[in-house]
Amino acid sequence: MPAHPLPPDHAADLPNSTSAWNIANALTALRVAAVPFLGYLLLQDTQSARNWATLVFLLASLTDFLDGFVARKYGLITTLGKIADPIADKFLTGIALMGLSYLGALPWWVTIVIIAREIGVTLLRFWVIEHGVISASRGGKTKTLTQIIAISMYLVEWPTSVPESFVTLWDVSKISVMAIAVILTLGTAIAYVRKATQLRKEIEVVRR
């Protein structure tokens, strides 16, 4: 029996004996590896490069869902994976957002708000890491999916042959989806602060 056992609600957050060298974590590493390539494509600032960047972003984002599915299905959930997976997401979305703002396609305040939130949540995870790992919540996963859709819509650059009415509808849609993403980003940040604070309090109670 450990000297300071975790509360039952966080027992699942304890490190397990599963090796960190597994396919789920390899997919996470692949997502990180796509980050510099995505940044390079965005710096080219051409229609072709933007659309290639969209494809790279979508494929890299797909690994986010694959690694979670593989980890759960084959029992490959590790503490490293719980920490590295959301950080990989932040690198990917962060470089995409900064690239879009650099190109003038997305207001800088949107990029700053989202990145500041992601850094804050990451710091929260490390603040409580000695007591337990805060896994991504359902709200956090919904936020991530919405961000992926919004960023992908902003990355696409339609050729001049596409009807203007369609492009206008697309622009209105992408702004709406990004607005939802920002709202979810801020809402889930508050939820993570509460969860981290609650975890710290529960541990202090156990220690007493």
N, C-alpha and C positions, 0 to 999 in steps of 0.2 A: 504494500500500500504506500503510494507516494506521500511525502510530507504535506503537500498542498494539492490535493486532487482537484481537477477541473469540475465545475458544475456539470450535471448530467447533460444539459443542453449543448455543451461544448465538448463532450467526450469524443465526438467524431472528428474534432479538430486536432486531436493528438497525432503526432507523426506515426506512420505505420512502417512496416518492414519491406514494403514494395520498393524494388530498385528504381532509382531516379532515371536510369538508362533504359527507357522504354519508348515505344512508338508514339504514345501520346505526347510526351515531352519533346520528342523529335519533331513533331508537327508544330509545336510551339516555337522551337528553335528555327524552323523553316519560316515561320511568320516574321520573326525578328530579322532573318536574313533578307527578306523581301523589302525591308524598310529603305536601305540605301538605294536599291534599284528603283523603287518608287520615287524617291527624292530626285534621282538623276533624270527620270523621265519628265517630271514636272518642271524641272529647270530648263528643259528644251523649249517649252512654251510654243508648241506647234499642235495643230489639230490631231495629227497622227500620234504624237507622243502622249497627248492628253488621253486619247482613247485607249492606248496601250497601258497607260497608268491606271485607267479604270479597270481594265482586265486584271492587271497585277493586284490591284487593291481588292477586287472581288475574290480572286483565287486565294489570296493570303487570308482574307476574312473568313473564307470557307473553312480553313484549317482550325479556326477558333471553335467552330461547331463540331468538327471532326474529332479534335483532340479530346473534347469533353465527352463525346459519345463513346469513343474508344476507351477512355479511362474508366468510365462507369461500367461499360459492358464487360470489360476484361479485368476489372479490379486493379487498374493501374493508377489509382488516385494516390498522389504523393504530396508531401508538404511542399516540395520544390515546385510541383505542377500548380498547386493552389496559389503560389506566390508569383511564379513566372508567367502563367497564363494571362492574368489581367495586366501585368506590366507589358507583355508583348502587344496586347491590344492597344495600350496607351501609346507605345512607340509608333505603331502603324497608323492609328487615327491622328496622332500628333503631327507626324510628318506630312500626312495628306492635308490636314487643316492648314498648317503653316505654308505649304506649297500653294494651296488655293488662295490664301490671303496675300501671299507674295505676288501672285499673278493678278491680283485685283478682282478675283472671282467671288471672294467671300470677305465680308467685313472683318477686320482684325479683332473687334471686340468679341465676336462669336468664338473665334479661335482662342483668345485669351481666357474667356469664361470656361470653355470646355477643358482646356489644358490645365488651368489652375485647379479645377475640380479634380481632375485625374491625379495631379500631383498631391493634392490634399488627401485624397482617399488612400493613395499609396503610402503616404507618411503615417496615416492612421493605422494601416495594416502593420507597419513596422513598430508602431507605438505599443501594440498589444500582442506582437508576435510571440513573446515569451510566455504568454498565457493561452494563446490559441490563434488559429488562422481564421480570418474572416473570409469565408468563401463568397463568391459572387451570388447575390440574391436574385430572385426572379425579376425584381424591378431593375436591377443592374444589368441583367441579360437583355431585358426589353430595351433599355437605354442604349446598349451596345448595338443591338439590331437596328434600332432607329437611326443611330449615328451612321452605321454602315450604309443604309439606304440613302440617307440625306447626302453623305459625302460622295457616294457613287453618282448620284444625280448631278451634283455640282461638278464632278470630274468630267463627265461626258461633254463633248463639244460637237454639236451637230453641224453637218456640212450646210453650205448656203442653199443647197437644192431642197432642203427640208422646208415645208410650208411654214410661213411666219406664224400662222395661227397655232400650229403645233408647238413651236418653240416658245411662244408666249404662255401656252397652257403648261408646258414643262417647267418654265421659270416660276410660275405661280405655285406649282406643285412642290418644287424643290425648296422654295422658301417656307412653305407650310410645314413640310416634313422636318426641315432644319429647326423651325420654331418649336415643334414638338420635342425634338431631340434636346434642345437647350433646356426646356422645362423639365424633362425627365432627368437630365444631367444634374440640375440643381436640386430636384426633389430627392433623388437617390443619394445625393451627397449628405443631405440632412439625415436620411435614414441610416447611413453608415456611421455618422457621428454619434447618433443615439445608440447604435449597436455596440460600437467600440467603448463608449462610456459605460454602458450597462455591463459589458464583459469585465472591464476593469473593476467596477464596483462589486460584482459577484466574486471576483478573485480576492478582493480585499476582505469580504465577509468570510470567505472560506479560511483565509489566513489568520483571522482573528479567532 
